[in-house]
Amino acid sequence: MCYDIAFTANIESIHQYLPQLKAAGDLNLNFDATWHKIGMSFPQWPVITYQDGFQLNKFVWGPIPKMLNTIEKVKKQRQLFLNARSEKVLEPGTLWHAIRHQRCLVPATGFFEYRQIPGWKNKVAYYIKSKEQEIFFIAGLWALSNSWDADKPDRIPTFTILTRKANDIMAQIHNGGDNAGRMPMMLTNELAEKWLNPNLTDEEILSVLHYEQPSQLLDFWPVNSVRKVKPDDSSVIAPAVYEGLPALLT
């Protein structure tokens, strides 16, 4: 799935891709660059929604659905909602179907996935980014969630990242674990704007979710594990050399 992302650009540069964007309230496009955030820390992240125009907000990654009605359930199960399978968005009865009209974009400059190598004890981390542009957009859904935090408002805006079946190169990288063969639902700039259109029919939503980012439009390289504590700087995405690492088929 997609639990590790980066945003290393100047937040104001999002305007290059969505010129009509405006900041919500007193946000003032204030977001510090980060080379790695893990979803399980439930960080704040810049998110774009449509509210009388394209609007940049700060939402918390990780919805808290009503079924998580005790703090114990929140602690144990919230991470299960960091991602949503795009195939479930139009499936009646699912949480994601219920909020399919609350669509958002999650801007990123890259993300991380782990590759399993036969005979190796540890998986190899890869950093993946767009070849075409510094910032790309991932389709998401947002919801107001109970915070379960005495120091925060009762309801907080949260979001989930949509994933889809992996393309050829991502299937080789994200090849192990229960959620192998998935990748974030990356969109072209044109589809990103369409995703935010509040008037989309279910058929039009499906047409967006059918998009697959071509392998040849991705850049990627192995890095050191991002699950170990380290400074939040460019060293996180520095290429790493693994002796005997099999080449990917491109």
Backbone hydrogen bonds, N-H to C=O, Kabsch-Sander energy under -0.5 kcal/mol:
donor,donor_aa,acceptor,acceptor_aa,energy
5,I,37,K,-2.1
6,A,110,G,-2.5
7,F,34,T,-2.8
13,S,10,N,-2.2
14,I,11,I,-1.6
15,H,12,E,-1.6
16,Q,13,S,-1.7
17,Y,14,I,-1.7
18,L,14,I,-2.1
21,L,18,L,-2.1
22,K,54,F,-1.6
24,A,56,L,-2.4
27,L,24,A,-2.1
30,N,27,L,-1.4
31,F,29,L,-0.9
34,T,7,F,-2.7
37,K,5,I,-2.1
39,G,3,Y,-3.3
41,S,38,I,-1.9
42,F,39,G,-2.7
45,W,59,F,-2.6
47,V,57,N,-2.3
48,I,105,L,-2.5
49,T,47,V,-0.5
49,T,55,Q,-2.4
51,Q,49,T,-0.6
51,Q,53,G,-2.7
55,Q,49,T,-2.9
56,L,22,K,-3.0
57,N,47,V,-3.1
57,N,55,Q,-0.5
59,F,45,W,-2.2
59,F,57,N,-0.6
60,V,157,P,-2.4
61,W,43,P,-2.9
62,G,60,V,-0.5
62,G,159,F,-2.8
68,L,65,P,-2.1
69,N,67,M,-1.5
74,V,70,T,-2.2
75,K,71,I,-2.3
76,K,72,E,-1.8
77,Q,73,K,-2.8
78,R,74,V,-1.9
80,L,77,Q,-1.8
81,F,78,R,-2.3
82,L,79,Q,-1.3
84,A,161,I,-2.3
86,S,163,T,-3.0
88,K,85,R,-2.1
89,V,86,S,-1.1
91,E,88,K,-1.6
94,T,91,E,-1.6
98,A,94,T,-1.6
99,I,95,L,-1.1
100,R,97,H,-1.2
102,Q,99,I,-2.1
103,R,101,H,-1.0
104,C,140,G,-2.4
105,L,48,I,-2.3
106,V,138,I,-2.7
108,A,136,F,-2.2
109,T,6,A,-2.8
110,G,6,A,-1.2
111,F,128,I,-2.2
112,F,4,D,-2.2
113,E,126,Y,-1.7
115,R,124,V,-3.1
120,W,117,I,-2.4
124,V,115,R,-2.8
125,A,123,K,-0.5
125,A,223,V,-0.6
126,Y,113,E,-2.8
127,Y,221,W,-2.7
128,I,111,F,-3.0
129,K,219,D,-2.7
131,K,217,L,-2.7
132,E,217,L,-0.5
136,F,108,A,-2.7
137,F,187,L,-0.7
138,I,106,V,-1.8
139,A,185,M,-2.5
140,G,104,C,-2.6
141,L,160,T,-1.6
142,W,102,Q,-2.7
143,A,158,T,-2.2
145,S,156,I,-3.0
146,N,64,I,-0.6
147,S,154,D,-1.9
152,K,149,D,-1.9
156,I,145,S,-2.9
158,T,143,A,-2.9
159,F,60,V,-1.8
160,T,141,L,-2.5
161,I,82,L,-2.3
162,L,139,A,-2.5
163,T,84,A,-2.3
164,R,183,M,-2.7
166,A,181,G,-2.4
171,A,167,N,-2.3
172,Q,168,D,-1.0
173,I,169,I,-1.5
174,H,170,M,-3.0
175,N,173,I,-1.6
180,A,177,G,-1.4
181,G,174,H,-3.4
183,M,164,R,-2.0
185,M,162,L,-2.8
186,M,184,P,-2.2
187,L,137,F,-2.5
192,A,188,T,-2.4
193,E,189,N,-2.0
194,K,190,E,-1.9
195,W,191,L,-2.8
196,L,192,A,-1.1
197,N,194,K,-1.5
200,L,197,N,-1.3
205,I,201,T,-2.5
206,L,202,D,-2.5
207,S,203,E,-1.8
208,V,204,E,-1.6
209,L,205,I,-2.1
210,H,206,L,-1.0
211,Y,208,V,-1.7
217,L,214,P,-1.7
218,L,215,S,-2.0
219,D,129,K,-2.8
221,W,127,Y,-1.6
223,V,125,A,-2.5
233,D,231,P,-1.7
236,V,233,D,-2.1
237,I,234,S,-1.0
238,A,235,S,-1.0
240,A,222,P,-2.7
242,Y,240,A,-0.5
243,E,241,V,-0.5
245,L,242,Y,-2.0
250,T,248,L,-0.8
